[in-house]
Amino acid sequence: MDSIREPGHGTTAVNRRNIAHLRDQRDRAGLLQLADILAAQTFTDAATLATEARAAVDWIDETTPRTYELGDAPGIRPGDILRYPHDGRTRESVVISTDGDTATTTHGDTVAL
């Protein structure tokens, strides 16, 4: 068994691997829980690790597609999902570009926002 004193096995290294794993799994709740636990710890790098975990949560929030209804889409960006009427039905489509006034979707529709 490896010693926890060897490089890569200490508290900081283990927690950094945990943060990376939770970020890769997009586990927002797990990262927030880990950040809260780390914030309550007293070891040297605990506060820095808690900040890193919260930064990973921010990254997830920034890169996760959001769903908008037509007429309620301020801040919509490419990759977000837009729900809008099309031929009498509601269509959901991914936004591929926007100029702030209109959005072009993966269905080829240009929708006035």
Rosetta silent file (secondary structure, phi, psi, omega in degrees, C-alpha in Angstrom):
SEQUENCE: MDSIREPGHGTTAVNRRNIAHLRDQRDRAGLLQLADILAAQTFTDAATLATEARAAVDWIDETTPRTYELGDAPGIRPGDILRYPHDGRTRESVVISTDGDTATTTHGDTVAL
SCORE:     score description
SCORE:     0.000 S_00000001
   1 L     0.000  138.282  179.269    0.000    0.000    0.000 S_00000001
   2 L   -72.712  145.695  175.890    1.280    3.469   -0.846 S_00000001
   3 L   -78.288  143.424  177.563    2.026    5.852    1.964 S_00000001
   4 L   -71.431   -9.191  179.218   -0.119    8.984    2.113 S_00000001
   5 L   -85.282  -12.191  178.668    3.140   10.857    2.623 S_00000001
   6 L   -73.596  151.903  179.092    4.358   10.029   -0.893 S_00000001
   7 L   -54.929  137.305  179.154    3.854   12.686   -3.589 S_00000001
   8 L    88.050   -2.989 -177.864    0.362   12.544   -5.036 S_00000001
   9 L  -119.376    1.642 -179.358   -1.140   10.846   -1.995 S_00000001
  10 L   -77.938  175.165 -177.198   -1.447   13.722    0.456 S_00000001
  11 H   -56.797  -45.174 -178.464   -4.645   15.481    1.474 S_00000001
  12 H   -64.477  -46.211 -179.210   -4.263   18.241   -1.110 S_00000001
  13 H   -62.982  -42.746  179.733   -3.554   15.855   -3.994 S_00000001
  14 H   -63.511  -44.512  179.714   -6.461   13.578   -3.078 S_00000001
  15 H   -67.078  -36.098  175.999   -8.874   16.498   -2.819 S_00000001
  16 H   -63.942  -39.636  176.643   -7.688   17.943   -6.142 S_00000001
  17 H   -65.061  -39.629  177.330   -8.362   14.562   -7.768 S_00000001
  18 H   -62.062  -44.144  178.583  -11.804   14.524   -6.138 S_00000001
  19 H   -60.984  -46.466 -179.643  -12.548   18.013   -7.466 S_00000001
  20 H   -62.139  -41.823  179.876  -11.407   17.036  -10.967 S_00000001
  21 H   -64.338  -47.494 -179.920  -13.483   13.858  -10.887 S_00000001
  22 H   -63.617  -37.850  176.652  -16.625   15.638   -9.668 S_00000001
  23 H   -64.158  -45.931  179.747  -16.136   18.373  -12.290 S_00000001
  24 H   -61.922  -33.113  178.228  -15.722   15.782  -15.050 S_00000001
  25 L   -84.286   -3.040 -177.694  -18.910   14.078  -13.851 S_00000001
  26 L    55.989   39.219 -177.906  -20.619   17.515  -13.719 S_00000001
  27 L   -90.649   83.689 -176.469  -21.614   16.690  -10.134 S_00000001
  28 H   -62.018  -46.160 -178.750  -22.578   20.142   -8.910 S_00000001
  29 H   -62.770  -42.259  178.596  -24.054   18.915   -5.611 S_00000001
  30 H   -62.486  -40.562  178.134  -20.976   16.822   -4.850 S_00000001
  31 H   -65.796  -41.838  178.685  -18.681   19.784   -5.489 S_00000001
  32 H   -64.254  -40.073  177.765  -20.742   22.064   -3.256 S_00000001
  33 H   -64.212  -44.717  178.708  -20.704   19.465   -0.487 S_00000001
  34 H   -62.836  -41.573  178.911  -16.945   19.016   -0.837 S_00000001
  35 H   -60.866  -42.855  178.976  -16.441   22.817   -0.812 S_00000001
  36 H   -64.036  -41.590  178.933  -18.463   23.121    2.402 S_00000001
  37 H   -64.819  -45.140 -179.559  -16.485   20.319    4.053 S_00000001
  38 H   -64.461  -37.235 -179.787  -13.171   21.814    2.955 S_00000001
  39 H   -62.745  -25.483 -179.332  -14.183   25.281    4.172 S_00000001
  40 L   -89.609   -3.839 -177.111  -14.606   23.861    7.679 S_00000001
  41 L   -87.066  162.825 -177.643  -11.165   22.205    7.699 S_00000001
  42 L  -114.964   -0.924 -179.425   -7.993   23.662    9.206 S_00000001
  43 L   -70.261  161.088 -168.257   -5.233   22.065    7.127 S_00000001
  44 L   -49.350  -48.655 -173.742   -3.010   24.376    5.102 S_00000001
  45 L   -96.504    9.583 -173.779   -4.647   24.174    1.661 S_00000001
  46 H   -59.212  -46.745 -178.185   -8.256   23.726    2.767 S_00000001
  47 H   -64.997  -39.668  178.396   -9.427   27.251    1.896 S_00000001
  48 H   -64.542  -42.603  179.245   -7.717   27.121   -1.511 S_00000001
  49 H   -65.932  -38.430  177.266   -9.278   23.747   -2.272 S_00000001
  50 H   -62.221  -40.910  177.135  -12.730   25.007   -1.223 S_00000001
  51 H   -63.950  -41.504  178.042  -12.277   27.917   -3.645 S_00000001
  52 H   -62.734  -40.694  178.782  -11.235   25.492   -6.411 S_00000001
  53 H   -64.530  -42.541  178.539  -14.334   23.364   -5.789 S_00000001
  54 H   -67.295  -34.386  176.093  -16.589   26.436   -5.965 S_00000001
  55 H   -65.039  -35.704  176.634  -14.828   27.541   -9.167 S_00000001
  56 H   -65.767  -37.180  175.792  -15.627   24.120  -10.647 S_00000001
  57 H   -63.213  -44.421  177.878  -19.302   24.687   -9.751 S_00000001
  58 H   -59.506  -40.550  178.895  -19.168   28.067  -11.519 S_00000001
  59 H   -62.932  -43.047  177.735  -17.660   26.368  -14.587 S_00000001
  60 H   -60.153  -46.028 -179.837  -20.487   23.819  -14.637 S_00000001
  61 H   -60.805  -38.681 -178.117  -23.056   26.619  -14.356 S_00000001
  62 H   -74.036  -25.164 -174.767  -21.417   28.551  -17.192 S_00000001
  63 H  -106.890   -1.478  178.864  -21.193   25.583  -19.543 S_00000001
  64 L   -86.418  127.956  177.624  -24.523   23.882  -18.907 S_00000001
  65 L   -60.464  139.803  177.305  -27.173   24.624  -21.532 S_00000001
  66 L  -107.685  155.484  178.948  -30.132   26.541  -20.174 S_00000001
  67 E  -108.539  129.577 -179.054  -33.709   26.279  -21.458 S_00000001
  68 E  -121.775  148.355  170.036  -35.592   29.456  -22.386 S_00000001
  69 E   -93.495  147.554  176.268  -39.146   30.198  -23.422 S_00000001
  70 L   -59.427  135.839 -178.230  -39.647   32.633  -26.297 S_00000001
  71 L    91.456  -11.007  178.687  -40.157   36.103  -24.860 S_00000001
  72 L  -133.398   51.979 -172.389  -38.142   35.257  -21.761 S_00000001
  73 L  -124.361   37.138  175.698  -34.723   34.810  -23.287 S_00000001
  74 L   -67.091  135.936  179.191  -32.454   37.655  -22.133 S_00000001
  75 L    82.526    8.643  178.428  -28.881   36.438  -22.078 S_00000001
  76 L   -62.573  145.369 -177.144  -29.525   33.425  -24.321 S_00000001
  77 L  -137.824  161.562  176.342  -26.320   32.110  -25.840 S_00000001
  78 L   -54.613  137.705 -177.951  -25.290   29.494  -28.392 S_00000001
  79 L    99.874  -20.147  176.755  -25.784   26.029  -26.933 S_00000001
  80 L   -76.324  162.821 -179.450  -28.867   27.031  -24.940 S_00000001
  81 E  -104.364  133.258 -179.914  -32.268   25.503  -25.731 S_00000001
  82 E  -117.539  130.075  173.578  -35.095   27.710  -26.978 S_00000001
  83 E  -101.434  128.015 -177.246  -38.788   26.766  -26.882 S_00000001
  84 E  -152.735  155.861  179.138  -40.853   28.604  -29.488 S_00000001
  85 E   -74.383  140.675  178.013  -44.039   28.145  -31.517 S_00000001
  86 E  -151.318  117.469 -179.837  -43.626   26.606  -34.968 S_00000001
  87 L    53.724   42.687  175.341  -46.505   25.534  -37.221 S_00000001
  88 L    80.228    2.359  178.992  -48.961   25.568  -34.320 S_00000001
  89 E  -128.033  161.704  175.670  -46.782   23.432  -32.032 S_00000001
  90 E   -86.099  130.475  179.002  -44.045   24.125  -29.538 S_00000001
  91 E  -115.557  140.804  172.479  -40.598   23.329  -30.846 S_00000001
  92 E  -111.389  131.829 -178.929  -37.423   22.967  -28.794 S_00000001
  93 E  -149.448  153.751  178.352  -34.167   23.619  -30.540 S_00000001
  94 E   -83.622  133.977  178.396  -30.558   24.413  -29.711 S_00000001
  95 E   -77.923  127.995  178.078  -29.444   27.964  -30.456 S_00000001
  96 E  -103.507  -21.050  174.412  -26.447   28.037  -32.786 S_00000001
  97 E  -160.417  155.449  177.377  -26.113   31.831  -33.037 S_00000001
  98 E  -151.772  147.715  175.395  -27.734   34.967  -31.737 S_00000001
  99 L  -113.444    8.965 -178.827  -27.385   38.695  -32.263 S_00000001
 100 L    97.127  -29.057  178.759  -29.457   39.651  -29.223 S_00000001
 101 L  -104.443  -31.114  178.858  -32.606   40.293  -31.279 S_00000001
 102 E  -134.013  160.501  175.656  -32.888   36.961  -33.096 S_00000001
 103 E  -131.490  136.680  174.260  -31.646   33.425  -32.576 S_00000001
 104 E  -101.534  134.988 -174.014  -30.826   30.850  -35.237 S_00000001
 105 E  -111.872  169.842  178.798  -31.523   27.262  -34.211 S_00000001
 106 L   -67.516  -14.921  174.389  -30.333   23.823  -35.230 S_00000001
 107 L   -83.707   -1.656 -179.867  -33.690   23.383  -37.008 S_00000001
 108 L    86.200    8.083  179.673  -32.706   26.232  -39.323 S_00000001
 109 L   -86.701  141.834  169.264  -35.257   28.630  -37.844 S_00000001
 110 E  -107.602  115.891 -171.533  -34.467   32.287  -37.207 S_00000001
 111 E  -113.440  129.159  174.771  -36.609   33.302  -34.252 S_00000001
 112 E   -71.671  128.960 -179.364  -37.231   36.869  -33.075 S_00000001
 113 L   -86.428    0.000    0.000  -36.444   37.082  -29.406 S_00000001
